[in-house]
Amino acid sequence: MSGLSINFDKSSLIPINCEEQWVERMCNLLGCKGDALPVKYLGIPLRANPRRVNTWSPIIDKVEEKLSLWKAKVLNKAGKLVLIKSVLNSLLVYYLSLFKMPKAVAEKLISLQRRLLWSSEEGRTGMALVKWEVVQAPKKLGGLGVGDAMVMQEELIPEEVTRYSFTRTIWKGLVPPRVELFVWFVLIGRVNTKDRLSRFGIISQDNVTCVLCNNEVEDVRHLFLGCVFAWQVWSDWILRIDERAFS
């Protein structure tokens, strides 16, 4: 027993096939009010059919409120990722332990998560950088560890995710989360360079030269390794580390 007292002012007596006089007498005796099914408990209507999508409407509304697009204006992608994980873990785990979520509900929740993560700073819909299965997969397997609203206990990892398993070494907390996330995108080649934007038809194929050196095609490898400006940055950084090591 927890030792906490029952607050009868916030309690209700829900009779089933009971006489009205008996119900009234019991309510007066206990000091609570009478109620009738269906009533909501933690957002879900009791006695409602969990296989029906409208039963989950209160949960969908809560998730939509917490993952609203206005938050995209004040959060970077790392912050959005933390918010998505916290909502999925704190709000959904309880309900998933009681009911099996319909596929349509899971798809709606995933669409809300995707909308927030890939939205722009202005709160507009943005372009997805990786498949959502990669975002859902555990970090140790190369994903971002969001989890799946439909199969949170299962490990159904697509082959594409396992290709990124080498990225698990970056999640050490040595740099801010937004830096870790950006490095992850760089390592898997999902940064919106000019080469990538042209392949999706966002910019012209005639405008893919590096924005820094204006000599070669701007892809991830060139922008962070091949460009002379990138080499200058790396050289200066390594030189500073050497100076600290021998000072």
BALUMBA-212340 format. One line per 5 residues: for each residue x, y, z of C-alpha. Coordinates in steps of 0.001 Angstrom, whole numbers, plus 500000, padded with zeros to 6 digits. Layout:
BEGIN
X/Y/Z  ...
This chain:
BEGIN
500000/500000/500000  501241/503464/499189  499706/505025/502287  497894/507689/500242  494279/508486/501075
491528/508258/498461  490146/511615/497395  486444/510832/497137  485714/514301/495745  487565/513227/492603
486191/509687/492623  483121/508289/490906  480924/505253/491475  480099/503545/488186  477273/501032/488692
476376/498241/486286  472794/496931/486426  472160/498493/489857  469031/500131/491225  469075/503911/491224
468206/504153/494947  471094/501859/495891  473504/503903/493771  472363/507138/495380  472731/505646/498874
476257/504390/498137  477310/507755/496712  476086/509529/499849  477855/506976/502037  481177/507276/500220
480949/510984/499543  481493/510631/495813  479454/511212/492679  477792/508695/490411  478743/508215/486787
477994/505923/483875  479969/504199/481167  481688/505124/478984  484049/507283/481069  487623/508259/480296
490575/506912/482252  493924/508534/481413  492450/509777/478158  491043/506475/476868  487283/505786/477191
486684/502718/479360  484697/499979/477693  485503/501481/474294  486792/499232/471525  490594/499774/471250
490517/498395/467703  488545/501412/466534  490549/504434/465414  488229/506988/467056  488925/505399/470459
492482/506707/470127  491434/510234/469133  492281/511747/472570  495791/510264/472373  496304/511486/468816
495159/514967/469869  497636/514993/472770  500530/513928/470557  499560/516482/467912  499506/519220/470546
502913/518251/471936  504469/517905/468466  502867/521022/467003  504739/522776/464201  505181/526020/466131
507833/524226/468181  509877/523791/465002  510610/527523/465171  512370/527237/468536  514033/523807/468292
516902/522516/466184  516774/518959/464826  518462/517532/467927  515863/519242/470131  513043/517946/467943
514472/514441/468249  514511/514665/472058  510915/515944/472076  509723/513134/469786  511385/510499/471968
509962/511925/475193  506418/512047/473806  506661/508512/472438  508092/507132/475669  506048/509042/478247
502674/509254/476530  502420/506062/474510  504173/503347/476512  501341/503143/479044  498615/502748/476428
500655/500285/474381  501016/498116/477477  497224/497844/477686  495985/497856/474095  497235/496894/470675
497357/500034/468580  495558/499924/465217  497829/500363/462217  496007/503523/461107  496671/505152/464502
500357/504225/464405  500665/505677/460904  499050/508923/462071  501423/509217/465048  504427/508520/462826
503280/511187/460368  503164/513730/463222  506680/512772/464293  508015/512975/460746  506350/516332/460163
508063/517872/463182  511534/516362/462659  511857/517345/458999  510120/520721/459296  512071/523882/458542
512883/526640/461011  509862/528530/459677  507605/525618/460629  507085/524514/457036  507262/520945/455767
510828/519999/454848  512534/517219/452911  513243/513949/454716  516972/513205/454862  516653/509469/455611
513928/506826/455658  511842/506807/458817  512885/503211/459537  516416/504547/460005  515184/507211/462437
513279/504560/464415  516145/502052/464654  518356/501881/467809  521537/503958/467789  523684/500871/468326
522430/499590/464972  522996/502848/463129  519667/504617/463639  518541/507567/465750  516729/505548/468424
513231/507043/468178  511436/503693/468296  508289/502488/466567  504829/503309/467909  503514/500062/466443
506157/497527/467447  508109/499077/470308  509055/495690/471759  510143/494125/468464  513431/494560/466676
512490/494594/463016  515530/496370/461612  515687/496898/457843  518928/496095/456053  519552/499748/455233
519893/500601/458932  522587/497993/459600  524760/499689/456985  524987/502638/459368  525998/500628/462449
529480/502196/462371  527911/505527/463428  527146/504259/466951  530564/505503/468078  529547/509157/467757
526899/509060/470518  529313/509577/473413  528097/512917/474724  531474/514568/474096  529877/517354/472040
526404/518950/472055  523583/516717/470695  523067/518935/467645  526722/518422/466699  526406/514647/467146
523307/514609/464950  524979/516693/462246  528019/514379/462243  525642/511419/461898  524067/512995/458806
527527/513675/457365  528728/510103/457933  525717/508573/456168  525827/511134/453361  522492/512796/454059
523495/516472/454172  521649/518732/451733  524615/519589/449528  524067/521033/446048  524625/517621/444471
521847/516084/446585  519461/519012/446074  519890/518821/442297  519068/515092/442300  515753/515893/443969
515032/518685/441490  515212/521438/444104  518003/523322/442318  519253/523239/438744  521890/520689/437720
523859/523618/436306  524292/525004/439825  526081/522189/441679  529610/523589/442044  530991/523983/445557
529828/527157/447265  533286/527569/448865  535842/526852/446131  533573/527042/443071  535707/524383/441353
534134/520936/441842  530734/519348/442390  529520/519975/445933  528826/516575/447501  529421/515470/451092
532899/514061/450485  534085/517173/448664  532499/519672/451052  534029/518145/454181  537231/516554/452840
538122/517448/449253  537555/521201/449223  540674/523327/449772  538760/525416/452302  537778/522272/454222
541409/521141/454261  542433/524525/455637  539902/524220/458469  541013/520664/459319  544687/521633/459163
544225/524595/461501  542203/522452/463930  544738/519609/463981  547585/522099/464369  545896/523597/467440
545491/520125/468960  549191/519426/468371  550158/522731/469972  548078/521923/473069  549572/518440/473283
553154/519728/473317  552616/522913/475311
